[in-house]
Every structure is written in structure tokens, then in C-alpha cells.
Amino acid sequence: MSGALLAALREAVGATHVLTRDTHDLSAYERDWRQRAHGHALAVVRPGATAEVTAVVRACAAHGASLVPQGGNTGLVVGSVPDG
């Protein structure tokens, strides 16, 4: 599943906007800013337009993948930290 999902995400936003552990350090996206909670993400996707966000959501839904939106990662409730 992960290979097909990654391919769909790359098609949606372009390969340079899909960050994976193979080529990037994702740790900044996988923990809260207070360093209290840590998670694990298959990829970090950085869409640049509303249509790309729609395509990402559709791809994740089609592959049964969870989606954790993250803005500035400054929340205090750890809601932007992906889980396993």
C-alpha cells in the first residue's frame, strides 16, 4: 500500500513536495514543539494549492491512510503529531 500511496501523492503534488524518510529527516514533523510526544509518518506532503490539497486527501482516502494536517506545529494539545 505505501508504495502506491506515495506514487499517488507524488503525482498529486510533484515528487519534490513529498518528503520521505529515505531522503529527508522527518523528525521535526513527527514531534510536538515541546518535545513531549513523538510519532511516525510515512511521508510529509507539502501541497501548494487548494486543488493539490484535494488530491492529497482523495489519495489518502483511496488508500485507507490517515492524514494529520500540520500548520505551525505550535499547538499545546499534541494534535499535529502523527501516530503509528
Rosetta blueprint (number, residue, H / E / L):
1 M L
2 S H
3 G H
4 A H
5 L H
6 L H
7 A H
8 A H
9 L H
10 R H
11 E H
12 A H
13 V H
14 G L
15 A H
16 T H
17 H H
18 V E
19 L E
20 T E
21 R L
22 D L
23 T L
24 H L
25 D L
26 L L
27 S H
28 A H
29 Y H
30 E L
31 R E
32 D L
33 W L
34 R L
35 Q L
36 R L
37 A L
38 H E
39 G L
40 H L
41 A L
42 L L
43 A E
44 V E
45 V E
46 R L
47 P L
48 G L
49 A L
50 T H
51 A H
52 E H
53 V H
54 T H
55 A H
56 V H
57 V H
58 R H
59 A H
60 C H
61 A H
62 A H
63 H L
64 G L
65 A L
66 S L
67 L L
68 V L
69 P L
70 Q L
71 G L
72 G L
73 N L
74 T L
75 G L
76 L L
77 V L
78 V L
79 G L
80 S L
81 V L
82 P L
83 D L
84 G L
